[in-house]
Amino acid sequence: MATGTAGVLRELRMPPGRPLRAVGVDSSPQMLAAARDLPPEWELVRADARELPFDDDSFDVATVAYLLHLLDRRDRDLVLEEVARVLRPGGRLATVTPALPRARLGRLLVKPVVAVAEASSGVAAGLRPLDPRSELGERFTVRRARWVNRGYPSLCVLASLDPGPAPDRSHAAPQAPSA
Ligand SMILES: C[S@@+](CC[C@H](N)C(=O)[O-])C[C@H]1O[C@@H](n2cnc3c(N)ncnc32)[C@H](O)[C@@H]1O
């Protein structure tokens, strides 16, 4: 999701574990047009991550890098709902979001920047930190979280899709008692 110029997809080209099929989704045709050096069989699709043009249960893995912090809570929910819908049971989701530094001094130093970012709906909103773990927890089990302090302080979270609700069997015909 929000593949942009396909930086994450380019990382995924590297062996081992290169996927046979990968699809980069972004709502901006300009960003997609700038995506380069991808295997010819991989696709780029212009679409809104809140309404994905894919079947249920059709992907093993989804990544959402540097999108969730740009959205309000309702839109984040819609994106996560769509990701949960298109992932196969047990599928994995990796998110990357800007993060607050973990050290107290670092947090103090970035406080003014964060205040501007929180109040902004423009470019500065790109610096808004977001820890998505509690929101992921509604549909996913968080497996790992890793803070990266090189460059842009970021939080990488790996989660797996929880099994869906048990099928409603209340209308099923009662079973004959076994002998
Ligand atoms: C900050 S860029 C991140 C790009 C890329 N993931 C990366 O890490 O380099 C955010 C991207 O999200 C895309 N985007 C914003 N809202 C979107 C939406 N609702 N559906 C799909 N893509 C969206 C933008 O077009 C942009 O390419």
The ligand as a Tripos MOL2 file, in Angstrom:
@<TRIPOS>MOLECULE
LIG
   27    29     1     0     0
SMALL
NO_CHARGES

@<TRIPOS>ATOM
      1 C1          5.2140    9.4900    2.3300 C.3       1 LIG1
      2 S1          4.8290    8.6370    0.8390 S.3       1 LIG1
      3 C2          5.4900    7.0160    1.1960 C.3       1 LIG1
      4 C3          5.8810    6.2750   -0.0370 C.3       1 LIG1
      5 C4          6.5630    4.9140    0.1900 C.3       1 LIG1
      6 N1          5.7470    3.9930    0.9370 N.3       1 LIG1
      7 C5          7.9170    5.0660    0.8490 C.2       1 LIG1
      8 O1          8.0710    4.6380    1.9900 O.co2     1 LIG1
      9 O2          8.8100    5.6310    0.2110 O.co2     1 LIG1
     10 C6          3.0690    8.3870    1.0210 C.3       1 LIG1
     11 C7          2.4470    7.7770   -0.2000 C.3       1 LIG1
     12 O3          1.0920    7.4550    0.1250 O.3       1 LIG1
     13 C8          0.2960    7.6920   -1.0250 C.3       1 LIG1
     14 N2         -1.0910    7.7830   -0.5500 N.ar      1 LIG1
     15 C9         -1.6470    8.7530    0.2070 C.ar      1 LIG1
     16 N3         -2.9340    8.4600    0.4760 N.ar      1 LIG1
     17 C10        -3.1910    7.2720   -0.1240 C.ar      1 LIG1
     18 C11        -4.3390    6.4390   -0.1980 C.ar      1 LIG1
     19 N4         -5.4810    6.7590    0.4100 N.pl3     1 LIG1
     20 N5         -4.2710    5.2940   -0.9200 N.ar      1 LIG1
     21 C12        -3.1070    4.9430   -1.5370 C.ar      1 LIG1
     22 N6         -1.9930    5.6910   -1.4920 N.ar      1 LIG1
     23 C13        -2.0160    6.8360   -0.7880 C.ar      1 LIG1
     24 C14         0.8930    8.9510   -1.6050 C.3       1 LIG1
     25 O4          0.5470    9.1230   -2.9640 O.3       1 LIG1
     26 C15         2.3900    8.6990   -1.4030 C.3       1 LIG1
     27 O5          2.9530    8.0390   -2.5090 O.3       1 LIG1
@<TRIPOS>BOND
     1     1     2 1
     2     2     3 1
     3     2    10 1
     4     3     4 1
     5     4     5 1
     6     5     6 1
     7     5     7 1
     8     7     8 2
     9     7     9 1
    10    10    11 1
    11    11    12 1
    12    11    26 1
    13    12    13 1
    14    13    14 1
    15    13    24 1
    16    14    15 ar
    17    14    23 ar
    18    15    16 ar
    19    16    17 ar
    20    17    18 ar
    21    17    23 ar
    22    18    19 1
    23    18    20 ar
    24    20    21 ar
    25    21    22 ar
    26    22    23 ar
    27    24    25 1
    28    24    26 1
    29    26    27 1
@<TRIPOS>SUBSTRUCTURE
     1 LIG1         1 GROUP 0 **** ****
